[in-house]
Amino acid sequence: MHGVLHRAFAQAMRWDWVLVNPVSPARPPRVPPADIRPPSPAQVAVLLEWTRLHKPPLFCFLRVAVSTGARRSQLLAIRWCDVDWEAGALAFTRGLVVGPKGLELRATKTHRTYRVELDPETLDALTEHRRRADERAQAELALDLGPEAFVFGRSADGGEPWLPNWTTKEFVAARRSAGVGRFRLHDLRHFMATQMLAAGVPIVTVSHRLSHARVSTTLNVYGHSVPGGDRKAAEVLAAILAARTDE
């Protein structure tokens, strides 16, 4: 609200409608960062196994979400032409959101496209998901899926994507049925980031997979979530001092 009002009065000053910007002296309160509480690897593993057995399409969706860390809007917008089967990669070029007139395809949150590499298990999940989609298209419409069909489509021809709210409700229902505790669909994105950073994956690589505009954003959000970093720093400093003492 502060930002919108400040820019509005700044424009009014440029048009000579007002002499000063009355919002400039005001300072918005600091907003404390939200706590990041991603699910544990055990919780994610149980959820994936449950959906693999009971809801295969949702399993593929969640497997891609866990592997790539992509947002819900980006996952729902991918088409089969975005999957590079030979390179084992997936391109994110747009996002599916609910606008004033219904579903809309818009640019990604950072207004740029990017690709992420897929692990063999996630690629296998996509391959199986494509096989099921092809069988459905043949059985119901007697046609082959085109490259522009949505990967997660609710219609047999892949022309209509999953609805965002429906996807979240399916996730919540599966999470409850699997009995893995309470966490959000978006927390799978946090899970990917924190686990990769804890495993020593370079911050630049993690930032790219998250499609953050700046690496500093990744550090601000996830820097404190990496366990062991402070202890390692203390041990490194102790080793340096010990070496100097020996000299």
N, C-alpha and C positions, 0 to 999 in steps of 0.2 A: 504493500500500500504506500509506504514511504517512497519507494522508487518510482512508482507510477505518478504520484502527485508531484514529486520533484521534477520529473521530466516534463509534466504538463505545464507547470509554472515556468520552467526554463524556456519552453516554446512560446509561452505567452509573453515573456520578456523579449524574445526575438521579434515578436510581432508588435512590440510596444503597447501591449494591452495592460501590463503592470510594470512598475518601476523596479520592484525587488521580488525575489523569490522567497515567499514566507515560509517555505518548507526547509530552506537551507539551514537555519539555526536548529531545527529539530534533529535529533539523533535517534534512530530506532534502537530498541533494546537488543542486546546480544542474545542470539538464539543458541542454546547449548546443543552440541552435536548429539544426534540420536544414538542410543546404544545399539551396537551391532551384535546380534545374537544369532549367528547362523546355526543350523542344525549340525549335529555331529556326523562323522562318516558312517557310524553304525545306523543312525536314523535314516540317512539318505539311502544307504544300501538296502535296508528293509523296505522302504517306500518303493524303490525301483523294482525290487523283486516282486512285491505285491502287485504293482501295476503291470509288470511283465506277464504275470499269470492271469490277472483278472481284467485288465484294461490295456491291451497291447498298444493301441494308438496313443493313449496318454503316456505309456511307458516311453515311447519314442520321443514324445514332446519333452518329458522331464529329463530324459537322457541327454538330449541336445541342450537343454537349459543348463544342466549341471556341467556339461563339458565346455560349453562356450561362455557361460555367464551372461548370455544375451537377455535383454529385457523382454517382457511378455509381448509388447507391441512388435518388436523385431522378429520374434519367433513366429508369430501368427502371420507375418507378412511375407515370409520366404516362399518362393516358388521352386518348382523342380529345376528350373534353369539356373537357380542360384547354387545348386549342388555340383561341385566339381568332383566327379567320381574318380577320375584318374589321379588327380592330385590329392584327393582326400581332404577337401577344404569346402568351406561354406561361406558364401558372400552375404553380407547384410547391407541392403541398399535402401530400405524403407521401413516404415513402421505403420502398424494398423491401429488406428485410434477411433474412438467414437466422437464424431463431431456434431455440430448443430443439425446436420441433415442425415445423420446416421454414420455408418462405417466409412472411414476415409483412409487412403494410403498417403502418408506424408513422409517427408525426409526424416532421417534418424534424428535423435535428440541432439547430436553434435553436428548435424547437417553434413555428414560425410559418409561415404561407403567404406567398408573394410572387410577383410577376409580373415577367417581363423582356421587353423588346421584342426582336423578331427582325428581322434584316436580310433583304432580299428574297431573297438566295441561299439562306439557311437555310429560309425559308418555302417556296421552290420545292422544296427537297429534301424537306420534309415533305409537300408536295402530291403529289410523285411517289411517295413512300413510301405515302401513303394510297391512291393509284390502284392500286399493286401489291397492297396488302392487300385492297382491294375485289375485285379480280380473283380473288385466291386464295379469298376467302370464297365468291364466287359459283361458282367452278369446283369446289371441294371440298364445300361445304355448301349451295349455292344459297340463301344468305341475305345480308342486308346487315349490315355492321358497326354495332353499336350505339355510342352515345356513351360507354359504360363500358368499351369494349374497350381493351386496352392498346395504346399506340402501337407498342411493340416487343414484340409477342406472338409466342410460339412456336407457338401453335395457330391454326388457320384462322379461328376466331371471335374471336380476340383475347382470350380469357378467361384465358389463361395467359401471364405475362410471360416474357421471357428470363431465364435463370438467371444470377445474378451471376458465378459462377466461369466459366461458359461464355462470357459476354460478354468477360471479361478474356482468356481463352484465344484467342478469335477476334481480339481486338485484337493480342495478341502475335504470332499467326501472320501477320496482315496486315502488321504492322510489319516483321517479318523478311522477308517476301516483297517488300515495297516497298524494302527495303535502306536504311532511313533512320536506322539507329543505334539505340541502346538508350535508351528512356525509358518511364516508366510511363503507364498510362491516366490516373491522377490528375494527371500532369504537364500534361495538356491544360488543367486548371483553372488551374495556375500560369501556363501560356502565356497564357491569356486575360487574367489579372490583370496580368502584367508588361507585356504589349504595350499594353494600354489605358492603364496608368499612364505608360509611356514616350511614348505619343502625346498625353499631356496631358489625358486624360479625368479629371474630378474624382474625388478619392479617395472621396467620398460615393457617387457613382454606381457605382464599381467595388465598393465594399463592399456595396452593395445587390444587385448581380448575384451576388456571392459568397454572399449571405445570411449575412454575418457579423453577430453580435448587436451588435457595437460597431465603430465606425470605427477605434478604437485597435487592434483585432485585425488589421485590414488593414494598418495602418501597421507594426505589429510584425513581420508576416510578410513584407511586400513593400516596405517603405520603402527598404531598402538595395538593392533590385533595380532601382530606376529609375536608368538611366544619365544622366549629365549634370547631375543636380541640384546636386551640390556645386560643379561648375565654374560653373554659372549663378549660384549664390549668391556665389561669389568675384567674378565679373564685375560683379554688381550692386553689391557693396560697393565695388569699385574705381571704378565710375562715380559713386557717391555721394561718395567722397573727392575725385575729380577735380573734381566740380562745386564742392565747398567750396573747393578750392584756387584755382579760377578766380575765385570770389567774393572 
